[in-house]
Amino acid sequence: MSAHSHEATPDQTSLRLPGLKNKRVAITAGAGGIGYAIAKALHEQGARIAICDVDQHALDDTSRQLGNCLAIKADVSDEGAVDAFFDAVQEQFRGLDALINNAGIAGPTGGVETISPSDWQRCVDICLTGQFLCARRAVPLMKTSGGGAMVNMSSAAGKHGYAYRTPYSAAKFGVIGFTQSLAKELGPDNIRVNAILPGIVEGPRIEGVIRDRATVTGVSYEEMKDQYLNRISLRRMVTAEEVASTVAFLISDAGENISGQSLCVDGNVEVL
């Protein structure tokens, strides 16, 4: 982190947001990274959590940490697995108040002529189609609950073109269109739909992305990392916890009139 430290600020969870206690929330890819940070933040606010993930070991650990929450192994690009997850959610919760469409992968790094159609399809299937598969099952549960909120994870790459990461960027642009369309469609049912666009998030995933991009463009890892930071107005990465606190706000009563928006949590990424 830069000289602007978060050490002096109160714990994020000390801010009690209205309406989160007992809220029934489903989170995809909730056992690691941003998804885990979201699950933890909402659990600490008193929400009832259901998570899916592809990593059974991480699911087991996370479920224990969150009071044995519902935790189902599922790949969001697999329609049958998504159905099984939401069947379990329906059985346990008898409805749903919020869906966090968080699952995604980095996808391949390379020139458009080097990316295989199967790698392209896999990235789009998880980052975009997976959100549709989850929404189509979550929306009826929210309607029976009298309304709800959905947060779809896009990216700074859903706002800026991203050379050598075309499948990822295309999918994340797609998330914005999906979000704005659903906000219009579901507003009359009292369901709010927003997208969050994280920027350069600290952690192993971005380290791999920077390493791959450095290799493709022929520069060192450190030089590429500096290039990334110099394109951010605040000159620092964001944390998973900072993204999680924005999600919590959006699905709480404090955000009850926010819908159809794409909120950047990125320190103002100027260009990718």
Secondary structure, DSSP 8 states (H G I E B T S, - for coil): --SS-STTS--GGGS--TT-TT-EEEEETTTSHHHHHHHHHHHHTT-EEEEEES-HHHHHHHHHHTTS-EEEE--TT-HHHHHHHHHHHHHHHSS-SEEEE--------S-TTTS-HHHHHHHHIIIIIHHHHHHHHHHHHHHHTT-EEEEEE--GGGTS--TT-HHHHHHHHHHHHHHHHHHHHHGGGTEEEEEEEE-SBSSHHHHHHHHHHHHHHT--HHHHHHHHHHTBTT-S-B-HHHHHHHHHHHHSGGGTT--S-EEEESS-B---
